[in-house]
Amino acid sequence: MLKFKQLHIYMSILMLIISSSVSAFHTESHFEDTAKHKIIYQLNKAETDYIDHILFSAGEMLRKYGDDIHIVITAIGPGLHLLGTKPGRHITEFQQQRVKSLASYGVTFQACGNTMKSLKWKDKDILQEATIVPIGIDGIMQLQQQGYTYISW
């Protein structure tokens, strides 16, 4: 029981820190109009370390470039579970909190509509921070055509 209380207190403090550290919200158009750097990550796996690396990298890029970067993370295939309200794969609560935190700093999360169809997911099954695109790979291609640097690992 003591561990549960400690975990609850820790999570409450973490949520307070995350919510109080948000100093500005930037719209997609803000970055598209003024961002010098544009990057898109392909997230296509539901493995904990893989997701953590991508979220960490996006956070580091934000810290380095601030308002001078627009970051898009496109979740396709098993990676879509990161953006699910009830993920079918092992996604940690902390990872979903990082999605919400990054989104509050202007990172765009794209959810692949094709993958949603294959999972029989509806709009309500995706976190509100995500934007649904009909075909995730098409979204990546279109952003590359607009000058976004494509990152996949």
Contacts in CASP RR format, 6 or more apart in sequence:
PFRMAT RR
TARGET T0000
AUTHOR 0000-0000-0000
METHOD contacts of the structure
MODEL  1
MLKFKQLHIYMSILMLIISSSVSAFHTESHFEDTAKHKIIYQLNKAETDY
IDHILFSAGEMLRKYGDDIHIVITAIGPGLHLLGTKPGRHITEFQQQRVK
SLASYGVTFQACGNTMKSLKWKDKDILQEATIVPIGIDGIMQLQQQGYTY
ISW
11 93 0 8 1.000
14 97 0 8 1.000
15 97 0 8 1.000
18 97 0 8 1.000
18 100 0 8 1.000
18 101 0 8 1.000
21 101 0 8 1.000
22 101 0 8 1.000
22 104 0 8 1.000
22 105 0 8 1.000
24 105 0 8 1.000
25 104 0 8 1.000
25 105 0 8 1.000
25 106 0 8 1.000
26 67 0 8 1.000
26 105 0 8 1.000
26 106 0 8 1.000
27 106 0 8 1.000
28 70 0 8 1.000
28 106 0 8 1.000
28 108 0 8 1.000
30 67 0 8 1.000
31 38 0 8 1.000
31 67 0 8 1.000
31 69 0 8 1.000
31 70 0 8 1.000
31 106 0 8 1.000
32 70 0 8 1.000
34 67 0 8 1.000
34 68 0 8 1.000
35 67 0 8 1.000
35 68 0 8 1.000
35 69 0 8 1.000
35 70 0 8 1.000
36 65 0 8 1.000
36 68 0 8 1.000
36 69 0 8 1.000
37 61 0 8 1.000
37 65 0 8 1.000
37 68 0 8 1.000
37 69 0 8 1.000
37 70 0 8 1.000
37 149 0 8 1.000
38 69 0 8 1.000
38 70 0 8 1.000
38 72 0 8 1.000
38 143 0 8 1.000
38 146 0 8 1.000
38 147 0 8 1.000
38 148 0 8 1.000
38 149 0 8 1.000
39 61 0 8 1.000
39 69 0 8 1.000
39 70 0 8 1.000
39 71 0 8 1.000
39 72 0 8 1.000
39 148 0 8 1.000
39 149 0 8 1.000
39 151 0 8 1.000
40 71 0 8 1.000
40 72 0 8 1.000
40 73 0 8 1.000
40 74 0 8 1.000
40 140 0 8 1.000
40 143 0 8 1.000
40 144 0 8 1.000
40 148 0 8 1.000
40 149 0 8 1.000
40 150 0 8 1.000
40 151 0 8 1.000
41 54 0 8 1.000
41 57 0 8 1.000
41 58 0 8 1.000
41 71 0 8 1.000
41 72 0 8 1.000
41 73 0 8 1.000
41 74 0 8 1.000
41 151 0 8 1.000
41 152 0 8 1.000
42 74 0 8 1.000
42 76 0 8 1.000
42 140 0 8 1.000
42 150 0 8 1.000
42 151 0 8 1.000
42 152 0 8 1.000
43 50 0 8 1.000
43 51 0 8 1.000
43 54 0 8 1.000
43 73 0 8 1.000
43 74 0 8 1.000
43 75 0 8 1.000
43 76 0 8 1.000
43 79 0 8 1.000
43 82 0 8 1.000
44 75 0 8 1.000
44 76 0 8 1.000
44 77 0 8 1.000
44 78 0 8 1.000
44 79 0 8 1.000
44 152 0 8 1.000
45 51 0 8 1.000
45 78 0 8 1.000
45 79 0 8 1.000
46 78 0 8 1.000
46 79 0 8 1.000
46 81 0 8 1.000
46 82 0 8 1.000
46 87 0 8 1.000
46 89 0 8 1.000
46 90 0 8 1.000
46 91 0 8 1.000
48 90 0 8 1.000
48 92 0 8 1.000
48 95 0 8 1.000
50 153 0 8 1.000
51 79 0 8 1.000
51 82 0 8 1.000
51 91 0 8 1.000
51 95 0 8 1.000
52 95 0 8 1.000
53 153 0 8 1.000
54 73 0 8 1.000
54 153 0 8 1.000
55 73 0 8 1.000
55 95 0 8 1.000
55 98 0 8 1.000
55 99 0 8 1.000
55 102 0 8 1.000
57 151 0 8 1.000
58 71 0 8 1.000
58 73 0 8 1.000
58 102 0 8 1.000
58 107 0 8 1.000
59 71 0 8 1.000
59 102 0 8 1.000
59 107 0 8 1.000
61 69 0 8 1.000
61 71 0 8 1.000
62 69 0 8 1.000
62 71 0 8 1.000
62 102 0 8 1.000
62 105 0 8 1.000
62 107 0 8 1.000
70 106 0 8 1.000
70 108 0 8 1.000
71 102 0 8 1.000
71 106 0 8 1.000
71 107 0 8 1.000
71 108 0 8 1.000
72 107 0 8 1.000
72 108 0 8 1.000
72 109 0 8 1.000
72 110 0 8 1.000
72 143 0 8 1.000
72 148 0 8 1.000
73 102 0 8 1.000
73 107 0 8 1.000
73 108 0 8 1.000
73 109 0 8 1.000
73 110 0 8 1.000
74 109 0 8 1.000
74 110 0 8 1.000
74 112 0 8 1.000
74 133 0 8 1.000
74 136 0 8 1.000
74 139 0 8 1.000
74 140 0 8 1.000
75 81 0 8 1.000
75 82 0 8 1.000
75 83 0 8 1.000
75 109 0 8 1.000
75 110 0 8 1.000
75 111 0 8 1.000
75 112 0 8 1.000
75 115 0 8 1.000
75 130 0 8 1.000
76 112 0 8 1.000
76 114 0 8 1.000
76 115 0 8 1.000
76 136 0 8 1.000
76 137 0 8 1.000
77 112 0 8 1.000
77 115 0 8 1.000
77 118 0 8 1.000
78 89 0 8 1.000
79 89 0 8 1.000
79 115 0 8 1.000
80 111 0 8 1.000
80 112 0 8 1.000
80 115 0 8 1.000
80 116 0 8 1.000
80 119 0 8 1.000
80 121 0 8 1.000
81 87 0 8 1.000
81 88 0 8 1.000
81 89 0 8 1.000
81 91 0 8 1.000
82 91 0 8 1.000
82 95 0 8 1.000
82 96 0 8 1.000
82 99 0 8 1.000
83 99 0 8 1.000
83 109 0 8 1.000
83 111 0 8 1.000
83 126 0 8 1.000
83 127 0 8 1.000
83 129 0 8 1.000
83 130 0 8 1.000
84 91 0 8 1.000
84 111 0 8 1.000
84 121 0 8 1.000
84 125 0 8 1.000
84 126 0 8 1.000
84 127 0 8 1.000
85 124 0 8 1.000
85 125 0 8 1.000
85 126 0 8 1.000
85 127 0 8 1.000
86 125 0 8 1.000
96 127 0 8 1.000
99 109 0 8 1.000
99 127 0 8 1.000
99 129 0 8 1.000
99 130 0 8 1.000
100 127 0 8 1.000
100 129 0 8 1.000
102 109 0 8 1.000
103 109 0 8 1.000
103 129 0 8 1.000
108 131 0 8 1.000
109 127 0 8 1.000
109 129 0 8 1.000
109 130 0 8 1.000
109 131 0 8 1.000
110 130 0 8 1.000
110 131 0 8 1.000
110 132 0 8 1.000
110 133 0 8 1.000
110 136 0 8 1.000
110 139 0 8 1.000
111 126 0 8 1.000
111 130 0 8 1.000
111 131 0 8 1.000
111 132 0 8 1.000
111 133 0 8 1.000
112 133 0 8 1.000
112 135 0 8 1.000
112 136 0 8 1.000
112 137 0 8 1.000
113 132 0 8 1.000
113 133 0 8 1.000
113 134 0 8 1.000
113 135 0 8 1.000
113 136 0 8 1.000
114 134 0 8 1.000
114 135 0 8 1.000
114 136 0 8 1.000
115 136 0 8 1.000
116 122 0 8 1.000
116 125 0 8 1.000
116 126 0 8 1.000
116 132 0 8 1.000
119 125 0 8 1.000
123 132 0 8 1.000
126 132 0 8 1.000
133 139 0 8 1.000
140 150 0 8 1.000
143 150 0 8 1.000
144 150 0 8 1.000
END
